[in-house]
């Protein structure tokens, strides 16, 4: 299969190159962040004259790098890789697995000849964390699954067939490597249950799995509809005899948004006090 071109994100990385800030690529798991950083961006750097030994690549999800999840170990390792005054590119995948990652990354910025790029995906590493933890020195690049143009750049089949599959299975890149319907469904189901939901439950210590999954099912079954957590709470009480509150449902939805699984769209045609408690649309 051909290389999937993610030119929008590559161009953004290139435009931010050497700006003295930490470039943070965020997005849901398996949307292509590691591929963008370690494959596409590294290829760009090499093609533009950067020596391979000046590109420091660290995948913290890899078991063999487990010692580098400790702040002192990682910092010492990176320092040992820097041997001259030329620019060094520090690329770290799944940086949320690093203890005290914000202090370590801010420390890298004090080294004059470094340019820092990291990815973060699970619920331990959110957009709001970037704003607060990097003290104004972090730039977020929010990454999404493949758009239809990117999907079709490597899809082997007609445009209509590609559209049908894209609408059914979505744009996670790995889907393109599975041939059968069963393989695609099993992949998505496993990813949802064992990765996405587990991340949220672990971060927020959610004990009532059933209520969380029911909220997700409601949002997924009525995409783009006006959603009011208060009405959902009433429905839970009347239909499921559940004591779940408005605040809990709102928190669950916020967790889904913060974890890059759901996008919220606010109304633009209301002002002032009417904005308070007005419903949102979720996608």
N, C-alpha and C positions, 0 to 999 in steps of 0.2 A: 504493500500500500504506500502511496505517496505521502510525503510529509504534509501534515495539515498546516496550512498557513494561518497564522494568527496575527496578521499585519497590524491591526488596530492596536494591539497590546505591545507588539514589538516596537512600533513607532513611538509609543508613549514612553517605553523604557529608554529608547535612544534619546528622546528629547530631554529626559531627566538625567542623563549620564553626566556624572561629575558635578552635580549641583550641591554637594555637601550635605545632602539629606539621606535618610534611610528610605529606600524604595520598598514599600510593603505591598506585595501582591496578595490580595485576599479573595476569597470566594469559596463556594461549597466544595466539599471533597470531590475529587476525580473530575473537576471541570477543566483540567489541563495546566495548572499552575507550574508544576514541576517540569513538564514538557516545555513550557514557554521559557522557563529560566535556564534549565540545564541543556536543552537541545537547541531551541531557536535562538535565544539570546547569546549563548556561548558560541554558536556558529557565526553569528553576526560579529562578535568581538574578534574571533579568530580571523575572519575574512578581512577585518579592518586593522590587522597588524598586531593584535594583542597576543603575546606569547602564552602558550598553554600553562606554563608554570607561574603565570601572573593572574590566573583565574583559580581562586580557591573555592572548591565545591564541597559542600558538606550536607549530606542528607541525614537529618537527625532521626528520621523514621527507620533508618537502616540499623538493624541490631548490632552490626559490627562497629557502629559509631556511638554506642550507648554511653561510653565514657565521656564523650564530648558533650553530653547533655548536662554536664557539670560546668558551671561558669568558669572556674579557674582553668579547667582542662581545655575548654574551647578557646579561651583567650590566649593561653600559652601556645596552643597548636597554631593558631592564626599568626601569632607573633613569630613563631619559628619558620613560617612560610615566607615571611617578608625579608628579603635579603638585599634589596637595593632601594634606590629612591624612585624607581619607576612606579607607575600606578598599578595597584593590585585591586582586583575585583573579588569581593567576598560575597559568595552566593550560598545562602543557607535555606534549606527546605524544611518545612514544618517547624518553624522556630519556636512555636509554643511549647515544644517538648524540652526546651532549654530552661533550666531553673534560672529565675531572675533575668530573663532574656532582655528586658528593657535596659538594665544597667550594663550588660555586656555590649549591647548594640550601641548605646550611647558612648561606651568606652572606645569602640572601634572608630567612632567619628573623631576622636582626639588624635588618631594616627593620620598624619597629613596626606599620605599617599594611598589612601584606601577609598573605595567606592562600594557601598553596602547595599545588597539586594536580598530580601527575604520573602518567604511565602508563609502564610498562616491560614488554616482552614477550619479547624474545629471550634467548638463553642468556648474554648479557653482563650481564644484570640479574636476579638471582635473589633469592628470599626471604631467603637467608642473607646476601646482600650488604646488604640493607636493615637488618638487625639490627646489622651491624658498622659500616657506613659512616655512618649518620645519628646515631650516638652517643645512642641512646635517644630521638631526636626524630622518628622516622619511624613512621607507622602504616600497616600494610599492609591493603589491601582486596583480597582474592583473588577474582577474577572468573572465572566459568565460562561456557561456551556456554549457550544458552537452555535453561531447564528446559521440560518439556512444557507447562506452563500458559502460559509466555511464548510458546512456539512457536505454540500454538493461538490466542493472542490476535490473530494476524494471518494465520494459515493459512486459505486459501480452499478449504474442502472439509469433508467430514464428519470427526467425531472419529476414527472407525476408520481412515479413509484417512490422516489426519494422524498417527496413532500408527504406522501401518505405515511411513510415510516417515521419521518421526522415529527409529524403531528402526533403519532401514536406513542413513540418511545422517547422523544426528546432529543436533546443535543449533547449528551455526555459523550465524549470522544470514544470511549471504549466500546460503545454500542456498535460502532462501525466494524469492529473486529469479530462480532458474533454473527453467525449466518442464520441460525434458526430462531423462530419466534420463542421457543422454549428457553433457549440460552439467554436471549435478551430479557425476557420477563424474570428469569431467575436471578440474573445479574442485578437488575434494578431493585428487585424485592430484597435481596441480600444486602445491598448497599443501604437501602432505606432503613431496614430493621437493625442491622448490626453496626452501622457506622453513624448515620445521621441522628437517629433517635437516641442511640447510646451516648453520643456526645452531649446532647441536651440534658439527658437525665443525670449524667455524671456531674456536669457543671452546676446545675441548679438543684441537685439532690431531690429530684422528683420521684415520689414513691407511687403515685397513682397512675400507672402506665395507661390504664384503660381510658381515663379521662383525656390524657394528652393525645392519644391516638384517635380518639373520637373527635376532638377538635380539629385535628389534621384532616380526618376524613370529611368533615363538614366543609372545610375550606376547599379541599380538593374537588369535591363534588359540585361546588357552586362557584367556580372561578370567576372573578370579576363582578360578583354580586355585592351589594351593600351589606356589610356585616357589622352587627351591633353586639358586643359582648354581653350586654345586659339581657338582650332577647335570647341569646344562646343559653345564658344561665337559667332563665325561666324555662326554656325547653328541656334542659337537663333535669330540672326539678320535676317537671310535669310528666315527661316521657320516660326518663331513666331512673326517676326517684333518687337522683344524685344531689348531694348538698354542695356541689361545687359553686363557688361564688363568682360574681362579676369580676372581682379583682384577680382571681386565679385564672380565669379564662383570658383576661387581658394580658396577664403575665405570660401565659403559654404562647399567645400569638406574638408577643414581643420577643420571646425567646426564638421563635421560628424565624422572625425577621432578622434578628441579630446573628443568627447562624447561617444566613444567606440562603435559606430554603424558601422563603416567602418574601414578596415585595409588596409594600403597602402604597396605595395611591389615595391621597387626600382630595377632598372636594375643593374646587377653586372658586365656586360661585357663592360662597357664604362668607360672612364677615362677623367680627365681634363675638358676642356671647353665643351666637348660634353655632359657632365652630366647636364649642365645648360639647363633648359627648355626641357629636355628629358621627355617623357611621363611615367606615372606610371601605375601599375595595381592596381585595388581596389577590395576588397572582402568584 
